[in-house]
Amino acid sequence: MKGTKFQLKVWEYLKTIPKGSVKTYKEVAIALKKPKSVRAVANACGKNPYAPKIPCHRVIRSDGGLGGYSGTGGVKTKLRLLRSEKVEI
């Protein structure tokens, strides 16, 4: 995988989010012991070239908004993927 050290950490963590559940960008930052790196987590998700194999679609904003999606089709695809996993959005 190609990416910065931080991006690789984020992407590895994303693989641990179970199908059918979501985390916020803030929860991911806290889990990585970088609680002030919320925006960096969002940027790493946005740079994920392996979507949906690395499931960045399972990361949402703290206010419940979807945020962005780097995969083909953008946010519409993110919403479709989450609904297919039975996530209430």
Secondary structure, 3 states (H helix, E strand, C coil): CCCCHHHHHHHHHHCCCCCCCCEEHHHHHHHCCCCCCHHHHHHHHHCCCCCCCCCHHHEECCCCCCCCCCCCCHHHHHHHHHHHCCCCC
